[in-house]
Amino acid sequence: MESRSQEIERLITKGASRLLARAEDNRALDPKLLVPRIGSAVEKHVLRDDPATPATEIDRFIDGMQADDLCLILACERNDEKAWSELVERFTPTVRSAARSASSNEDAAEDLVQSIWAELYGLRNRKDGKPAGKLSYYSGRGSLAGWLRAVVGQLAVDTHRKQSRLVQAEEDSDLDRMAQDLPMGLGQASIAAGLQNPEQVIVNRFAESDMSEALGTAIKELEAEDRMLVKLYYFDGLRLREAGAVLGVHEATASRRLTRVHSDLRKRVSQILIENRGWTKAETERSFAEVAQHLGADLEALVTKEGLS
């Protein structure tokens, strides 16, 4: 009979092959190269809490890992210059956005941008000859863009505290500490303290900051009557019939207008986040559900400060 350790090893090995198969670019990686990274992620995020986790749940976790992002990082660790160039080219906007959110001025942000890639890749080598950088801590569990924001945030915190080293991005205790130490400017909405994944706390704080700024820009671009409708309906608690009466239109007209405004805001915020902040389309969709709910007070302030209070 197959032992538990043999079962887990088999699940991870098969999962590695499935992950490579669904990657758009598997970088010609051998599935064996993925096994240690996947195994570490499974141990930390699945088996640590429940060693008896069913095989179906382990498979589901592996199949939810970011295939292309993980393959890109593993290729970078193998000193694939093409992969490294792609990493820098694709994610520099993400790194710069996070650096600006975490810095008090443009010069400080640029310093972060200039130093982050060296921190990630590593200027020293480990005993096995591989770079002693932070890329090895990317598990593939979440998006690479989100993880990079967290790493930039960590570097910003350590710089702010005048420390000389970057804390490890995958150490929950350090992430939990950092979530408490982030400068107050990084997102005004509070995050529930009971979240079990401290990394997500950090990522959400940066996401809130980016989304709040994008909302501010999008709201400023609305017509005055559209901003007024948003304020009346969402923040003054008026019904559509009542809001329509204030604006001098029928309830049905107010309803159609609000639907259009909601759609326009969502599209414009997504456009700003993707074009100016380096977000991916998938991240914007996910963050509307996970982050926007925390921005109610900020959104009200943005609406009312346009002279509609």
N, C-alpha and C positions, 0 to 999 in steps of 0.2 A: 504494500500500500504506500502511496506517495505521502511523504511527510509534509508538514506545513511549510517548512523552508523550501523544499523542492517545488511545492505548488506555487509559492510566491515567485521563485526564480523562473519557473515556466511562464507564469502570467506576465512577468516583466519582459522576458525575452520575446514572447509573442507580441506584447504591446509595443516594443521597440520596432518591430517589423511593420506593424500597422501604422505607427506614427510616421515612419519614413514613406510608406505607401501613400499617405494622404497629404504629404508635403508637396507644394507646387515645385519647390526646388530642394531636393534632399542633399545637395552638395556632394553627391557621390559618396555619402557616408556609409560605413558598414554598421549594420544594426548593433553589433557588439559594442561600438563606441557609445551608444546611447544607454546601454544597460546600466552602467554605474550611476548616471545622472537620474534616470527614471527611478532606479531603485532607491536612491537617496530621497527623492521627492515622495515616493510612496511611503517610505519609512517615516518621514517627518510629518506628512500631512494626512496620512491615512492610518497607518498601523500604530503610530505612537498613542493615539487616543483609544484605539480599539484593535488590539492584536488579532482578534478573531473576525475582522472585517471580511464579509463574503467576497468570493472571487468576482462576482458581478460588479460589486462596488469598486474593486481595484481596477477592473477593466474600464469602468466608466470614468474613473479618475484619469487613467492614462490616456483614454480617448478624448479627454477634455483638455489635454496639454497643448500648448501652442507649437504645432509642428514646425512651421517655417521659421519662427523666431528661435526655437531651440536649435534647429539645424544650422542657422546662421551663426549662432554663438559658438557652437561646437566647431564649426569650420574656422572661425576666428582663432579659437584656442589651438587649432592645428597649424597656425601661422599661414592660413590661406589669405594672401594679400588681396585677392579679389573680394573675398567675403568681408575682410576688414574695411576696405574702401567703401563697400556697399553699406556697412553698418554706420560708418561716419556720415556718408552722404544722406542716407535715409533718416537718420535720427538726430542730426545736428539741430534741425528746427525744434524737435522735442526737448533736447537738452537746453537749448537757448531759452525756450519758453519757461522751463522749470527754473533755470538760473535767474531769469528776470523776476519770477514770482517769489523767489527766495532771497533776493538781494534788495538792498536799500537804494541802489543806483545802478546806472548802466555800466560803469567801470567795474564795480564789484561783480556784476553778472558776467561780464566778459572774462574776468579772472576765473570764474567758475567754469565757464565754457572751455577755456584754454587748458584747464587742469584736469577736467573730468576724464578725458580719453586716456591720459597717462595713468590715472587711477584705475580705470577699468582694465586696461590691457596689462599694466604692471611693468615697471621698469627693472624689477629684479626677477630672478628666476628661482623657482623652488628647487628642492633637491632632485626632483625628477626631470629638471630641465625646462619645465613649462613656466610661462610667465606667472608671477605671483600677483595677478590682478584680481579684480572683482567679478570678472565674467563668469568665473567658475561657480559663483553663488546664484546665478540665474537658473531657476529650476524648470522653467517652462510652464509653471502653474498658471501664471497670469501673463498679460501682454508684456512684451519687451518694453514698449513705450512707457507703460505704467511703472515697471520696475526701474527703468532709467530715471524717471522722475523722483522715485524714492531715494535712489542712490545720490542724485544731485542734491536732494534735500538733506541727506545725511552729511554730505560734504559741506553744505552751507552751514549746518548747525555746528559742525566741528570747527569750521573756520570762525564762525561767530564766537565760539567759546575759546578760541585761540588754542585749539588742540592741534597736534601735528599728524594725527592719523585719522583715517576714515573708518567708522565702525562698519562691521559686516552687515550687509543688507538683509541677510537671511536669519540673523539672530533675533528671535522674538523679544528677548528682554531688552536689547538695545533699541529695537524699533519702538517698543512700548515707551522707553525713556524718551526717545526722540519725539514721539507723538506729543508728549507733554511739554517738550522744550522748544517746539517750533515757534518762531516769532509770531506775534499776534496778528501781523498783517496777512498771514497766509490763510485766508478764508475766514469770514466772520461768523459763519454758522457753526454751532457746536456739533460734534459727532458723539454718538452714544458711547459712553465709556466702556460698555460691556462687550464691544466687538471682540470676537475671538481671534481675529487676524490683525495684529498691529500694523503690518505692512499696508493693509487696506486703509487703515486710519490715515496714514501718511499720504497715500496716493489720493484718497478722497479730499484731503485738505488742499492739495495742489489742484485737483480737478475743480473744487469749489471756487478757488481763486480764479482759474482760467474761465470757468463758466460765468462767474459773476461779472467779470470784465466784458465777456462777450455779450452777455445780456444787457449790460449797460450801453454798449455800442448799438445793439439791435434796437433797444427801446428808444434811444435818442433818434433813430432813423424813422420811427413810426410817425404817422400823421398825428396831430394834436388830438383829434377826435378818437383815434384808435387808442392812444395812450389813456385818454379819459375813460373809454369803455373798459379797458383792462382794470383800471383803478376802481371804477364803480362796481364791477362785477366781482372781482377777486378779493378786493381789500375793503370795500365799503359794505359788502354783503348784500347789495341790491340784486333783486331778481332781474331777469332779462327784460321783462315788461317795464319794470321801474327804471332800469338803466336806459332802455330805449326811449322812455318818456323824457328823461333828462336831455337826451341827445336829439329829441324831436323825431324819432323814427319808430316804426312799428316793432313789436317784439320779434317777429320773424326776421325782420331786417337786422335787428341787433344780434340775433342768433347767428345769422349767416356771416355777419361782419366779425363776430367774435371767433367763429370757426376759422375764418380767413386769417385773422390776426395771429391766432395761435399757430397756424401752419406757417405763416410768414416768419414769425419769431423763431420757430424751431429750425426752419431751413437756414435762416440768416445766422443764428448762433452756430449751427453745424458748420456752415461755410467759414465763419471766422475761426473756429477752433481748428479746422482742418488746414486752412490756408495760412493762418497767422500763428497758430500755436503748435502745429505739427501733430495734431491728433489724427487717428485713423477714423474711418467712417464707423467701424464697429464700436470704437471707444465712445464716440458721441452718442450712439444709440443706447449703449449701456449706461452711460452717465446721466442721461435724461431721467432714467428710472432710479438710479442709485444716489445721485447727487442733487438733482434739481429740487427734490422734496425738502432739502435742508436750506434752500435759499429763499423761502417765502418772505422773511423779514427784509432781506437784502433787496429782493425784487420790488417790494413795496416802496422802499426808500428810493430806489432808482426811478420808479414811476413818479412818486410825489415830488421829488426834487426838480422835476422838469416844470414845476409851476402848476401842478394839478391838485395840490392839497387844498 
